[in-house]
Amino acid sequence: MPRRRANAAALVFALLVLATVAAFGWAQRLKRDPLVLDRVTFVGTPVLHPQTPVHSFTPNGDCRYDRIRIKFRVTQSDDAIVQVVKPGGRVVKTLARDEFLKRYHYFSFYWDGRERGGAVAAPGRYKLRVKLLGQERNLVPPGVIRLHRAPARPPGECEPDPRPAP
């Protein structure tokens, strides 16, 4: 009886070692695969000073950083839904629905800080989510979209930038 347990234990140990080696090989393969969503940038528009882009925005109607440009590239072609979400995953705004994203092309989307109902979203951090429909994948890249609250201005009253142009 003890010999049978020893053989079973040795077999279980050998299977665990084999599974560990297989998992390591699979992880190394996944690391070599290119990212599906890469070169993601969030820049407030208009870009008043290209040397120092602003990575947050204040949708208050003063014509300075009222929108954010979301730019990215995909490495696999697919139909997609592009959304702005809260870090918990709640959808704030859908920027594109059933949009064909061709691989190795850059795509730009603009968010004006408004939610689905038209109200200005609360200040805070937001994330980009790209749902690839053909692959049934949800991609959430690192980085956040920062929305700040600034005093509102009457529509159409844009002030020129007080800083000298570079």
Phi, psi and omega per residue, in radians:
M1 nan -0.807 3.135
P2 -1.086 -0.569 -3.140
R3 -1.172 -0.637 3.140
R4 -1.146 -0.710 3.100
R5 -1.145 -0.688 3.128
A6 -1.113 -0.720 3.109
N7 -1.146 -0.711 3.120
A8 -1.140 -0.727 3.122
A9 -1.118 -0.715 3.126
A10 -1.136 -0.673 3.123
L11 -1.155 -0.768 3.112
V12 -1.090 -0.747 3.119
F13 -1.079 -0.768 3.132
A14 -1.103 -0.701 3.100
L15 -1.136 -0.691 3.101
L16 -1.130 -0.711 3.104
V17 -1.118 -0.766 3.124
L18 -1.094 -0.751 3.110
A19 -1.116 -0.668 3.127
T20 -1.135 -0.762 3.120
V21 -1.124 -0.722 3.116
A22 -1.124 -0.733 3.123
A23 -1.128 -0.693 3.101
F24 -1.087 -0.772 3.116
G25 -1.092 -0.709 3.121
W26 -1.133 -0.735 3.126
A27 -1.102 -0.703 3.115
Q28 -1.130 -0.654 3.099
R29 -1.121 -0.751 3.132
L30 -1.130 -0.596 3.127
K31 -1.155 -0.549 -3.126
R32 -1.376 -0.375 3.129
D33 -1.132 2.455 3.116
P34 -1.217 2.705 3.078
L35 -1.134 2.529 3.110
V36 -1.397 -0.628 3.139
L37 -2.123 2.027 -3.111
D38 -2.451 3.044 -3.139
R39 0.933 0.872 -3.114
V40 -1.507 2.273 3.076
T41 -2.343 2.585 3.054
F42 -2.185 1.991 -3.093
V43 -2.322 2.292 3.072
G44 -1.180 2.421 -3.133
T45 -2.054 2.616 0.013
P46 -1.286 2.666 3.109
V47 -1.404 1.711 -3.057
L48 -1.365 -0.560 -3.125
H49 -2.332 1.679 -3.057
P50 -1.014 -0.471 -3.125
Q51 -1.258 -0.471 -3.134
T52 -2.290 1.334 -3.124
P53 -1.171 2.610 3.129
V54 -1.686 2.268 -3.081
H55 -1.803 0.403 3.046
S56 -2.486 3.006 -3.125
F57 -2.606 2.783 -3.124
T58 -2.271 1.692 -3.108
P59 -1.362 1.284 -3.089
N60 -2.011 0.085 3.065
G61 1.487 0.245 3.140
D62 -1.641 0.147 3.115
C63 1.166 0.261 3.074
R64 -2.156 1.960 3.111
Y65 0.989 0.751 3.113
D66 -1.430 -0.286 3.115
R67 -2.298 2.845 3.044
I68 -2.103 2.373 3.079
R69 -1.659 2.199 3.106
I70 -1.890 2.031 -3.067
K71 -2.195 2.370 3.119
F72 -2.726 3.021 3.115
R73 -2.310 2.539 3.041
V74 -1.986 2.630 -3.129
T75 -1.805 -0.029 3.084
Q76 -2.382 2.259 3.133
S77 -1.206 2.457 3.107
D78 -3.032 2.794 2.965
D79 -1.385 2.520 -3.027
A80 -2.539 2.824 2.955
I81 -2.047 2.207 -3.130
V82 -1.885 2.165 -3.049
Q83 -2.346 2.692 2.945
V84 -1.816 2.241 -3.083
V85 -2.271 2.758 2.972
K86 -1.285 2.758 -3.137
P87 -0.971 -0.440 3.088
G88 -1.339 -0.228 3.111
G89 1.927 -0.093 3.139
R90 -1.219 2.275 -3.114
V91 -1.265 2.223 3.091
V92 -1.708 -0.807 -3.101
K93 -2.664 2.398 3.022
T94 -1.712 2.062 -3.091
L95 -1.519 -0.518 3.120
A96 -2.698 2.457 3.130
R97 -2.188 2.296 -3.122
D98 0.953 0.719 3.112
E99 -1.500 2.252 3.087
F100 -1.406 2.124 3.114
L101 -1.867 1.952 -3.129
K102 -1.459 2.411 -3.063
R103 -1.101 2.550 3.124
Y104 1.057 0.455 3.000
H105 -2.025 2.582 3.085
Y106 -1.531 2.508 3.117
F107 -2.245 2.377 3.119
S108 -2.090 2.356 3.061
F109 -2.284 2.597 -3.119
Y110 -2.090 2.388 3.084
W111 -2.094 2.262 -3.111
D112 -1.633 0.152 3.096
G113 1.495 0.147 -3.123
R114 -1.736 2.593 3.079
E115 -1.454 -3.102 -3.129
R116 -1.042 -0.664 -3.112
G117 -1.366 -0.161 3.129
G118 1.836 -0.200 3.119
A119 -1.340 2.649 3.094
V120 -1.220 2.315 -3.130
A121 -1.169 2.708 3.121
A122 -1.183 2.593 3.075
P123 -1.044 2.564 3.117
G124 2.653 -2.840 -3.112
R125 -1.819 2.436 3.131
Y126 -2.300 2.797 -3.108
K127 -2.131 2.757 3.010
L128 -1.662 2.391 3.029
R129 -2.293 2.250 3.098
V130 -2.050 2.041 3.107
K131 -1.689 2.022 3.070
L132 -1.545 1.956 -2.978
L133 -1.248 -0.715 -3.116
G134 -1.202 -0.533 -3.116
Q135 -1.705 -0.127 -3.092
E136 0.933 0.883 -3.136
R137 -2.150 2.498 2.999
N138 -1.921 2.094 -3.127
L139 -1.917 2.183 3.089
V140 -2.178 1.773 -3.083
P141 -1.269 2.822 3.052
P142 -1.179 2.819 -3.114
G143 1.747 2.736 -3.111
V144 -2.278 2.748 3.008
I145 -1.729 2.132 -3.110
R146 -1.788 2.100 3.100
L147 -1.885 2.108 3.119
H148 -1.885 2.641 3.087
R149 -1.703 2.297 3.085
A150 -2.268 2.782 3.123
P151 -0.988 2.379 -3.119
A152 -1.290 2.600 3.071
R153 -2.084 2.670 3.055
P154 -1.069 2.499 -3.128
P155 -1.014 2.446 3.067
G156 1.527 -0.084 3.130
E157 -1.701 1.432 3.133
C158 -1.682 2.336 3.095
E159 -1.735 2.538 3.031
P160 -1.207 2.710 3.125
D161 -1.180 2.173 -3.118
P162 -1.238 -0.337 -3.129
R163 -1.360 2.522 3.116
P164 -1.164 2.513 3.103
A165 -1.197 2.513 -3.124
P166 -1.226 nan nan
